[in-house]
Amino acid sequence: MKAYPIPCGKKTIPLKIPEDVPVQWVASRMITPVRKVEKAVEEALSRPIGTQNLRNLVTPGQSVALVVTDIT
């Protein structure tokens, strides 16, 4: 079996997968931490990736759910 390092918080957990199972390893790139969170959220909501902004998608009276990924 081959072990792949999976980041989990401040530790790394080895994920063991049999050699005959096809695996495509994709690593994320490191980014600079955001200093002004409110400004970053406003910019992300006004210019989302791959879709229109909320102002163009939602009409008054509709509900919106925002999903935020976990920091780890």
N, CA, C and O atoms as CSV, one atom per row, in Angstrom:
chain,resi,resn,atom,element,x,y,z
A,1,MET,N,N,0.837,-1.189,0.000
A,1,MET,CA,C,0.000,0.000,0.000
A,1,MET,C,C,0.875,1.243,0.000
A,1,MET,O,O,1.969,1.268,0.563
A,2,LYS,N,N,0.355,2.263,-0.648
A,2,LYS,CA,C,1.057,3.539,-0.662
A,2,LYS,C,C,0.349,4.476,0.312
A,2,LYS,O,O,-0.880,4.487,0.387
A,3,ALA,N,N,1.128,5.265,1.059
A,3,ALA,CA,C,0.566,6.205,2.026
A,3,ALA,C,C,0.626,7.623,1.460
A,3,ALA,O,O,1.659,8.061,0.954
A,4,TYR,N,N,-0.492,8.327,1.555
A,4,TYR,CA,C,-0.584,9.716,1.114
A,4,TYR,C,C,-0.778,10.594,2.349
A,4,TYR,O,O,-1.629,10.289,3.185
A,5,PRO,N,N,-0.004,11.682,2.482
A,5,PRO,CA,C,-0.139,12.550,3.659
A,5,PRO,C,C,-1.356,13.471,3.520
A,5,PRO,O,O,-1.432,14.262,2.580
A,6,ILE,N,N,-2.297,13.370,4.447
A,6,ILE,CA,C,-3.496,14.201,4.430
A,6,ILE,C,C,-3.399,15.217,5.571
A,6,ILE,O,O,-3.385,14.828,6.739
A,7,PRO,N,N,-3.330,16.524,5.247
A,7,PRO,CA,C,-3.277,17.536,6.304
A,7,PRO,C,C,-4.571,17.528,7.117
A,7,PRO,O,O,-5.666,17.471,6.557
A,8,CYS,N,N,-4.435,17.585,8.426
A,8,CYS,CA,C,-5.590,17.603,9.329
A,8,CYS,C,C,-5.230,18.490,10.514
A,8,CYS,O,O,-4.554,18.049,11.444
A,9,GLY,N,N,-5.684,19.741,10.479
A,9,GLY,CA,C,-5.299,20.688,11.525
A,9,GLY,C,C,-3.816,20.958,11.442
A,9,GLY,O,O,-3.310,21.346,10.389
A,10,LYS,N,N,-3.109,20.757,12.554
A,10,LYS,CA,C,-1.657,20.975,12.574
A,10,LYS,C,C,-0.887,19.683,12.359
A,10,LYS,O,O,0.344,19.683,12.379
A,11,LYS,N,N,-1.605,18.574,12.153
A,11,LYS,CA,C,-0.967,17.271,11.959
A,11,LYS,C,C,-1.190,16.778,10.534
A,11,LYS,O,O,-1.934,17.379,9.759
A,12,THR,N,N,-0.541,15.690,10.214
A,12,THR,CA,C,-0.738,15.005,8.943
A,12,THR,C,C,-1.117,13.562,9.246
A,12,THR,O,O,-0.488,12.901,10.071
A,13,ILE,N,N,-2.149,13.088,8.569
A,13,ILE,CA,C,-2.611,11.715,8.752
A,13,ILE,C,C,-2.266,10.929,7.488
A,13,ILE,O,O,-2.614,11.365,6.390
A,14,PRO,N,N,-1.589,9.780,7.610
A,14,PRO,CA,C,-1.294,8.987,6.415
A,14,PRO,C,C,-2.541,8.226,5.959
A,14,PRO,O,O,-3.167,7.520,6.750
A,15,LEU,N,N,-2.890,8.370,4.702
A,15,LEU,CA,C,-4.008,7.639,4.104
A,15,LEU,C,C,-3.408,6.536,3.247
A,15,LEU,O,O,-2.745,6.821,2.250
A,16,LYS,N,N,-3.630,5.285,3.620
A,16,LYS,CA,C,-3.049,4.151,2.905
A,16,LYS,C,C,-4.050,3.618,1.883
A,16,LYS,O,O,-5.192,3.294,2.209
A,17,ILE,N,N,-3.583,3.538,0.634
A,17,ILE,CA,C,-4.426,3.081,-0.469
A,17,ILE,C,C,-3.685,1.978,-1.207
A,17,ILE,O,O,-2.494,2.118,-1.486
A,18,PRO,N,N,-4.377,0.869,-1.533
A,18,PRO,CA,C,-3.733,-0.221,-2.266
A,18,PRO,C,C,-3.146,0.275,-3.597
A,18,PRO,O,O,-3.699,1.166,-4.242
A,19,GLU,N,N,-2.033,-0.314,-3.983
A,19,GLU,CA,C,-1.330,0.095,-5.210
A,19,GLU,C,C,-2.195,-0.048,-6.466
A,19,GLU,O,O,-2.013,0.700,-7.426
A,20,ASP,N,N,-3.138,-1.006,-6.467
A,20,ASP,CA,C,-3.942,-1.238,-7.670
A,20,ASP,C,C,-5.130,-0.275,-7.797
A,20,ASP,O,O,-5.880,-0.349,-8.770
A,21,VAL,N,N,-5.304,0.619,-6.830
A,21,VAL,CA,C,-6.380,1.611,-6.890
A,21,VAL,C,C,-5.822,2.882,-7.524
A,21,VAL,O,O,-4.852,3.448,-7.020
A,22,PRO,N,N,-6.436,3.345,-8.644
A,22,PRO,CA,C,-5.927,4.557,-9.283
A,22,PRO,C,C,-6.128,5.782,-8.382
A,22,PRO,O,O,-7.197,5.973,-7.804
A,23,VAL,N,N,-5.090,6.596,-8.278
A,23,VAL,CA,C,-5.134,7.798,-7.444
A,23,VAL,C,C,-4.622,8.973,-8.257
A,23,VAL,O,O,-3.604,8.872,-8.942
A,24,GLN,N,N,-5.332,10.084,-8.177
A,24,GLN,CA,C,-4.843,11.326,-8.773
A,24,GLN,C,C,-4.632,12.296,-7.623
A,24,GLN,O,O,-5.600,12.707,-6.982
A,25,TRP,N,N,-3.393,12.670,-7.348
A,25,TRP,CA,C,-3.048,13.531,-6.220
A,25,TRP,C,C,-3.099,14.986,-6.672
A,25,TRP,O,O,-2.417,15.362,-7.626
A,26,VAL,N,N,-3.884,15.791,-6.009
A,26,VAL,CA,C,-4.000,17.210,-6.326
A,26,VAL,C,C,-3.638,17.999,-5.075
A,26,VAL,O,O,-4.281,17.844,-4.036
A,27,ALA,N,N,-2.628,18.830,-5.164
A,27,ALA,CA,C,-2.193,19.634,-4.019
A,27,ALA,C,C,-2.673,21.072,-4.197
A,27,ALA,O,O,-2.602,21.627,-5.294
A,28,SER,N,N,-3.157,21.665,-3.121
A,28,SER,CA,C,-3.584,23.061,-3.186
A,28,SER,C,C,-2.362,23.967,-3.088
A,28,SER,O,O,-1.310,23.562,-2.591
A,29,ARG,N,N,-2.513,25.167,-3.557
A,29,ARG,CA,C,-1.400,26.112,-3.485
A,29,ARG,C,C,-1.529,26.940,-2.214
A,29,ARG,O,O,-2.633,27.170,-1.719
A,30,MET,N,N,-0.415,27.373,-1.705
A,30,MET,CA,C,-0.408,28.206,-0.506
A,30,MET,C,C,-0.818,29.625,-0.889
A,30,MET,O,O,-0.401,30.136,-1.929
A,31,ILE,N,N,-1.628,30.254,-0.059
A,31,ILE,CA,C,-2.046,31.625,-0.319
A,31,ILE,C,C,-1.711,32.495,0.894
A,31,ILE,O,O,-1.505,31.997,2.000
A,32,THR,N,N,-1.664,33.783,0.658
A,32,THR,CA,C,-1.396,34.733,1.731
A,32,THR,C,C,-2.667,34.905,2.563
A,32,THR,O,O,-3.745,35.082,1.995
A,33,PRO,N,N,-2.569,34.858,3.879
A,33,PRO,CA,C,-3.759,35.052,4.722
A,33,PRO,C,C,-4.403,36.420,4.481
A,33,PRO,O,O,-3.717,37.400,4.194
A,34,VAL,N,N,-5.721,36.467,4.602
A,34,VAL,CA,C,-6.473,37.709,4.417
A,34,VAL,C,C,-6.307,38.581,5.654
A,34,VAL,O,O,-6.465,38.108,6.779
A,35,ARG,N,N,-5.989,39.855,5.446
A,35,ARG,CA,C,-5.818,40.778,6.578
A,35,ARG,C,C,-7.131,41.474,6.935
A,35,ARG,O,O,-7.442,41.657,8.111
A,36,LYS,N,N,-7.894,41.857,5.918
A,36,LYS,CA,C,-9.165,42.559,6.146
A,36,LYS,C,C,-10.299,41.635,5.707
A,36,LYS,O,O,-10.687,41.622,4.539
A,37,VAL,N,N,-10.822,40.869,6.653
A,37,VAL,CA,C,-11.817,39.841,6.346
A,37,VAL,C,C,-13.092,40.447,5.771
A,37,VAL,O,O,-13.610,39.943,4.775
A,38,GLU,N,N,-13.610,41.514,6.374
A,38,GLU,CA,C,-14.849,42.121,5.876
A,38,GLU,C,C,-14.715,42.541,4.417
A,38,GLU,O,O,-15.612,42.290,3.612
A,39,LYS,N,N,-13.606,43.173,4.079
A,39,LYS,CA,C,-13.386,43.623,2.702
A,39,LYS,C,C,-13.289,42.421,1.758
A,39,LYS,O,O,-13.837,42.457,0.656
A,40,ALA,N,N,-12.603,41.368,2.176
A,40,ALA,CA,C,-12.463,40.171,1.345
A,40,ALA,C,C,-13.815,39.515,1.093
A,40,ALA,O,O,-14.084,39.062,-0.020
A,41,VAL,N,N,-14.672,39.459,2.116
A,41,VAL,CA,C,-16.011,38.874,1.954
A,41,VAL,C,C,-16.841,39.723,1.001
A,41,VAL,O,O,-17.502,39.189,0.111
A,42,GLU,N,N,-16.812,41.036,1.179
A,42,GLU,CA,C,-17.552,41.934,0.279
A,42,GLU,C,C,-17.103,41.753,-1.171
A,42,GLU,O,O,-17.937,41.688,-2.074
A,43,GLU,N,N,-15.799,41.671,-1.397
A,43,GLU,CA,C,-15.285,41.493,-2.757
A,43,GLU,C,C,-15.688,40.140,-3.332
A,43,GLU,O,O,-16.049,40.046,-4.505
A,44,ALA,N,N,-15.629,39.090,-2.512
A,44,ALA,CA,C,-16.007,37.756,-2.987
A,44,ALA,C,C,-17.486,37.693,-3.345
A,44,ALA,O,O,-17.858,37.054,-4.329
A,45,LEU,N,N,-18.329,38.346,-2.560
A,45,LEU,CA,C,-19.764,38.342,-2.845
A,45,LEU,C,C,-20.109,39.205,-4.050
A,45,LEU,O,O,-21.048,38.891,-4.782
A,46,SER,N,N,-19.369,40.285,-4.268
A,46,SER,CA,C,-19.667,41.157,-5.404
A,46,SER,C,C,-19.097,40.619,-6.715
A,46,SER,O,O,-19.601,40.941,-7.791
A,47,ARG,N,N,-18.041,39.793,-6.626
A,47,ARG,CA,C,-17.433,39.213,-7.834
A,47,ARG,C,C,-17.174,37.717,-7.629
A,47,ARG,O,O,-16.019,37.303,-7.538
A,48,PRO,N,N,-18.232,36.901,-7.555
A,48,PRO,CA,C,-18.031,35.460,-7.355
A,48,PRO,C,C,-17.411,34.812,-8.594
A,48,PRO,O,O,-17.493,35.348,-9.699
A,49,ILE,N,N,-16.798,33.665,-8.388
A,49,ILE,CA,C,-16.154,32.936,-9.482
A,49,ILE,C,C,-17.180,32.033,-10.156
A,49,ILE,O,O,-17.807,31.207,-9.494
A,50,GLY,N,N,-17.354,32.183,-11.453
A,50,GLY,CA,C,-18.192,31.274,-12.225
A,50,GLY,C,C,-19.684,31.530,-12.167
A,50,GLY,O,O,-20.459,30.685,-12.617
A,51,THR,N,N,-20.119,32.660,-11.632
A,51,THR,CA,C,-21.548,32.961,-11.577
A,51,THR,C,C,-21.748,34.465,-11.417
A,51,THR,O,O,-20.795,35.216,-11.207
A,52,GLN,N,N,-22.998,34.882,-11.519
A,52,GLN,CA,C,-23.332,36.284,-11.297
A,52,GLN,C,C,-23.307,36.584,-9.802
A,52,GLN,O,O,-23.318,35.668,-8.979
A,53,ASN,N,N,-23.273,37.874,-9.453
A,53,ASN,CA,C,-23.318,38.210,-8.032
A,53,ASN,C,C,-24.744,38.063,-7.503
A,53,ASN,O,O,-25.696,37.974,-8.279
A,54,LEU,N,N,-24.883,38.039,-6.181
A,54,LEU,CA,C,-26.192,37.813,-5.561
A,54,LEU,C,C,-27.230,38.849,-5.976
A,54,LEU,O,O,-28.407,38.522,-6.126
A,55,ARG,N,N,-26.808,40.077,-6.159
A,55,ARG,CA,C,-27.741,41.139,-6.554
A,55,ARG,C,C,-28.463,40.778,-7.858
A,55,ARG,O,O,-29.625,41.143,-8.040
A,56,ASN,N,N,-27.783,40.065,-8.764
A,56,ASN,CA,C,-28.381,39.683,-10.045
A,56,ASN,C,C,-29.101,38.338,-9.993
A,56,ASN,O,O,-29.851,38.010,-10.913
A,57,LEU,N,N,-28.892,37.562,-8.948
A,57,LEU,CA,C,-29.491,36.228,-8.856
A,57,LEU,C,C,-30.721,36.158,-7.957
A,57,LEU,O,O,-31.569,35.284,-8.133
A,58,VAL,N,N,-30.821,37.073,-6.998
A,58,VAL,CA,C,-31.867,37.000,-5.981
A,58,VAL,C,C,-32.774,38.220,-6.070
A,58,VAL,O,O,-32.318,39.342,-6.292
A,59,THR,N,N,-34.068,37.974,-5.890
A,59,THR,CA,C,-35.017,39.078,-5.851
A,59,THR,C,C,-35.514,39.254,-4.417
A,59,THR,O,O,-35.448,38.316,-3.622
A,60,PRO,N,N,-36.009,40.443,-4.078
A,60,PRO,CA,C,-36.508,40.664,-2.716
A,60,PRO,C,C,-37.531,39.597,-2.310
A,60,PRO,O,O,-38.431,39.255,-3.078
A,61,GLY,N,N,-37.374,39.083,-1.093
A,61,GLY,CA,C,-38.275,38.049,-0.585
A,61,GLY,C,C,-37.705,36.646,-0.691
A,61,GLY,O,O,-38.175,35.739,-0.003
A,62,GLN,N,N,-36.699,36.447,-1.540
A,62,GLN,CA,C,-36.064,35.136,-1.655
A,62,GLN,C,C,-35.067,34.942,-0.520
A,62,GLN,O,O,-34.573,35.908,0.062
A,63,SER,N,N,-34.776,33.674,-0.215
A,63,SER,CA,C,-33.798,33.343,0.825
A,63,SER,C,C,-32.452,33.021,0.197
A,63,SER,O,O,-32.374,32.589,-0.953
A,64,VAL,N,N,-31.397,33.239,0.968
A,64,VAL,CA,C,-30.035,32.954,0.519
A,64,VAL,C,C,-29.315,32.185,1.615
A,64,VAL,O,O,-29.457,32.506,2.795
A,65,ALA,N,N,-28.549,31.177,1.238
A,65,ALA,CA,C,-27.704,30.450,2.187
A,65,ALA,C,C,-26.256,30.614,1.746
A,65,ALA,O,O,-25.927,30.355,0.589
A,66,LEU,N,N,-25.400,31.038,2.646
A,66,LEU,CA,C,-23.975,31.164,2.359
A,66,LEU,C,C,-23.253,30.020,3.051
A,66,LEU,O,O,-23.461,29.779,4.240
A,67,VAL,N,N,-22.407,29.315,2.311
A,67,VAL,CA,C,-21.659,28.182,2.850
A,67,VAL,C,C,-20.195,28.572,2.922
A,67,VAL,O,O,-19.629,29.084,1.957
A,68,VAL,N,N,-19.591,28.327,4.068
A,68,VAL,CA,C,-18.183,28.648,4.279
A,68,VAL,C,C,-17.450,27.362,4.616
A,68,VAL,O,O,-17.882,26.613,5.493
A,69,THR,N,N,-16.345,27.097,3.929
A,69,THR,CA,C,-15.584,25.887,4.211
A,69,THR,C,C,-14.815,26.030,5.511
A,69,THR,O,O,-14.480,27.136,5.932
A,70,ASP,N,N,-14.543,24.906,6.133
A,70,ASP,CA,C,-13.798,24.878,7.384
A,70,ASP,C,C,-12.346,25.263,7.136
A,70,ASP,O,O,-11.782,24.911,6.100
A,71,ILE,N,N,-11.741,25.973,8.064
A,71,ILE,CA,C,-10.367,26.461,7.902
A,71,ILE,C,C,-9.346,25.332,7.777
A,71,ILE,O,O,-8.284,25.528,7.187
A,72,THR,N,N,-9.648,24.164,8.317
A,72,THR,CA,C,-8.674,23.082,8.234
A,72,THR,C,C,-8.760,22.418,6.892
A,72,THR,O,O,-8.016,21.476,6.621
